């Protein structure tokens, strides 16, 4: 029953107990001018708690029944007080459960019935009528305030959940991009070196050994980087970047290409810029190995006050590309997305006989 009706059974039990206790006290205090309690009075007092129990399924009917029982209780001459609890609770529930129009209609009916009863028994005091109206209005205003607070809290929770889902989605996209870059670079490198080893294994075993050693190192590296990327799925795993510019020398050494690295200036970089810059250089080297084997590659990093400029260019292929047919087409768009995500730009295209990638990533102002 709790799953279907929530807190209603407990609320009904509390209201029933409260009405009986208040009825006993009020009946004793008003014993000289009100009727004593009898089974009929107790039956009327039970209508309200039963109405609360069934309120979710029959909101209007149960509220009207509780109000009618209250009127009959008063008309029976019983003590004032206990019969007012159930109608007040039901009006409050109507508002907080979103049935505002019904709640205000029933509030008006409650005021009308109470005023009508007062006039029928000869109590036509204006102050008494104002007090009834004020009490009902105060009850409804409090209910409306509670409803507003609940709705705002629910809205904040909804926005927080949407933000959490958005962040999770962005993290998944980041992981997918990381995995793409890691796999594309290392698998391309392994493929190139494997092709080289196959060509040289008979005529130049020493160079074939070097290619196989590079394959071993690259395969170990790709496993390590994949483990670092996937570790973010584990609870409590560190979320440090899996790659940074301090690892460029290792990246260049593993590439097996003729690469020249130059740095203009130096300064600490935010982790996300470090990661994006490393991946852009990595993808550029992957493209050079894939489409321009045998070329010389130049990598230049310029550390400015407001941006990091990355220039990667090659001199063009001196041998037939061995992987041109295997390209995914996601390399340059992926680099451009990384730059755009940080508010930067990336331009890639032919340059002379070769190809050039130029990226500019904004940097925060240095603090002294």
N, C-alpha and C positions, 0 to 999 in steps of 0.2 A: 504493500500500500504506500510505503514511503516513496518508492520510485515514481509512482503515478501521481500522488497528491502532494509530495514534498513535505513541507512543515505543517500543512493544514491539520492533520490529526492532533498533533501536539498543541497547536494554537487553539483548536476547538476544546481540548481538555483543559487548557489553562483558563480559557474564557468561562467554561462551565464552572470550574472551581471558584473563580473570582466572583461570578454572579451569585452563586449560592452563599459564599461567605459574606459578600456585601449585602445580600438580601436578608440574611440572619441579623446582621448588625443594624441595617436600616429598619427592619421590621420591629426590632426591640426599641430603637430610638424613636420611632413614630407610632408606637403601639396605642397611643391615646386618641389618634385621629385617623389612622389608616387600618385597613383590614389585616388580620393576621395571615400568615402564609398557610396555604393548604395544598393538596395535590394538584389542583388546577393551576395554581401559581407556579409550582415547580415545573409543571409540564410546559407552561409558557416560557419559563426561563431556559428550558432545554432546546427550544426551537432555534434560538440564536446559534449555539454551538453546532447543532446539526446543519444549519445553513452555512456556517463556515467550512464544515467538512465537505460539503457539496458545491462550494462556491465556484470552483474552477470550471465545473461542467455546466452549471446553471446560474450565472452571475446575477441576472436581473431577477429571476424567480426567487432565489435564496435571499437576496437583499430585501425584496418586497415582503417575503414571509417573515423575516426578522423584524421588519418595521411593523407589520401587522400584529405580530405577537407582542411587541412593545406597547402598541396602542391598546390591545386587549388587556394587558397587564395593568396599565394605568386606569383603564375604564373599570377594572375589577376592584379598584380602590386599594390596591396593595401599595407598599412603601415605595417612595421615589428612590431612584438610584440604580439598582442593578439591571433593570431592563434596558438602560441606555447603552450599555457596554457593547452588546453585539451589533446593533445598527451602526455605531461609530466605527467599530473594527471593519465591518463590511464596506462602508463608504470609503474608508482608507484603502482597503484592498482593491476596490474598483479603480481608484486613481492610480495606484502604484502598478497595477497590472495592465495599464494602458487603455482602460475603458472610461475615458474621461467624460465623454458626453453622457453616458449612462450614469456615471457617478454624480455629475452635477444635476441631472434630472432627478435622481433619487434624493439628493440633498434638498432640492426644492420641495419634493414631496414630504420629506421628513419635517422640514420647517412648517409646512402647511398643516400637517397632521398634529404636530405639537401645539401650534397656535390654535387650531380648531378645538382641541381638547381643553386648552386653557379657557377659551371663551365659553365652551359648553358648561364648564363647572363654575363659571362666573368670575374667573380670574382675568380681568381685562386691564391689568396694570401694564402701562406702556413699557416700564422698565423691565418687567418680566419678558415681554415679547422681544425687546431689544437684546436681552441676555441670551435668549434662545437663538436668535439670528446670529449674534456675535459668536457664540460657541460653535455653531455649525460652520460658519465661514472660517473661523480659526482652524477647525479640524481640516477643512478642505485645503486651505492654504498650506498647512503643514504637510499634508499628503502630496500636494503638488511640488513642494520643495524637495521632499524625499524622492519623488519620481524624477525630478530634474537631476538631482545628485547621482542617482543610479544610472540614468541615461548617459550622463557625462562620463561616469566611471567606465561604463560599458564601451563608450566610444573611444576612450583612452586605451582600454585594453585591446579593442579591435585594431586601432592604429598601431599599437605596439606589436601585435601579432603580425600585421601586414609588414611592418618594418623588419621584424625578425625573418619572415619568409623572404622578403626582398634581399636582405643581407645574405641569407643562406643561398638564394639563387645566384647572387653575384659571386659568392665564394665558390659555388660549383662551377660557374663559368671560368673563374680564375684558375681553378684546379685543372679544368679541361684544357685551357690555354697553356698552362705550365706543362701538362703531360704532352700536348702536341709538340711544343717546342723541344722538350727533352727528347722525345722519341724521334722527331724529324731530324734533329741534328745528329744524334748518335747512330741511329739506324742508317742514315745517309753516309756517315763516316765509315761505318762497318761495311756497307755495301761497296763503297769506293775502294777501301783497303782490301776487301776480299777479292774484288776484280783485279786489283794490282797484284795481289799474291798469286792468283791463278795464272796471270800472264808471265810472271817472273819466276815461278817456282822451279822451272826447268833450267832456264838460262841464267838466272841470277838469284840463287837461293838466299844469299845474305839479305838482299832487299826484300825478298818474300818473307823472311823471318821478321824483319822490321815491320812490315805490314801486318803480319799476324800478331805481333806484340801490341801494335796499335789497336787491333780489333779486341784483344783481351782487355786492354785498359778501357776502351770505350764501352764495352759490354758491362764491365764492373761499374763504370761511372753511371751508365744509364740505370742500372739497378739501384745504386745509391740515391740518385736523384729522384727516381720514382718512389722509393721508400720515404724520402723526405717530404715529397708532395702529398703522398697518401697518409702520412702520419697526422695530418690535420684532421682526419676523420676520427682519430682516437681521442677519447675524453682525456683532457688534461695535457694533450701533446703540445709542445711549444709551437708557436706560429711564427717563427722566425723565417725570413726569406730563404729559399733554397739555393739562391745564387746571388753573387755580388761581383762588383768590378774587381775586387781583390783576387778573383779567380780567373781573370782574363788570360794571364800567362799560361795557366794550365789548359785553358780552352784552346788557345792558339797552338800550343805544343801538340795537343791531341789531334788537331785538325789535319796535320800532315801537309799543310800548304805553306807556301812562302808568304808569311804575314809579317808586316811591320807595324808595331804598335807605338804610337806617340801620345803623350799626355801633355796638355797645355794647362798648367795650374793644378791645383788640388784643393779640395775642401770636403768636409763631411757631407754626405748625402742622405736624404730620407730613405728608409728601407724600400719603399715602393719604387722610388726612382732608381735605386741600385738594381733592383730586380728587373725593371723594365729595360734599363740600359744594357744589362748583361744579355737578356733574351734577344734584344734587337741585334746586338753584335753576333750572338750565336746564330740567329736565323740568317743573318747576312752571310756569315761564313758557310752555313749550310747551302745557301743558294749558289755561292761561288764554287763550292766543291761539286755541286750537282750540275751546274750549267756552264761553268768556266774552269774545268780542270786544267792544271798546269799554269794558271795565271798567277801573277803576283798581287797580293791583297794589301791594302793600306787601311789601318784603323787609327783614327785620330779622335781623341776626347778633349774637348775644350770646356774647362770649368769656368763659367762666367759668374757674375754676381747674381744674375736673375735666371740663368738657364744653363743647362748642360747640352752642349752640341756634340753630336755623334756623327762622324763621317766614315763610311766604309765604302771603299771602291776597289775594283779589280781591273786588270789590264786586258781581260778577254781570254777566251779559251785558246789553248795551244794544242789541245787534243779533243777527240770526239767526246761529247758529254755521255757518260754512261748511265745517268739517271734521269735524263730529261723527260723520258716517257713516264716516269713514276711520280711526277710532282702532284701534290694535292691541290695546289692553287690557293692554299690558305696562308702561305708564308708572309707575303707582303701585306695582305689585309690584316693578318694577326698583328704584325708589327705596328701598323697604322692604328689599330684599335688600342694597343697598349699606350701609344703616345697620346691619343685622343683622350683616353681615360684619365690621364694626368693633366689635361689641358694643353698638351703640346701638339706638335705637328711632325709628320714624316713624309718625305718625298723620295720616291725611288724611280729610277729610269736609266736608260742608256746614257753613257758618258764616253764619248770617243769610241774606241773599239771595245770598251768594257761596260761595266754597270756600276752605278753609284747609289748608295742609300745615305740620306741625310735626315737626321732626327734632331728635334729641339725639344727638350723637356724642361718646363719651368721649375725653378728652385725657390724655396722660401728665403727671405733675407737672412743673412748671417747675423747671429746675435753675439755681442761682445762678451 
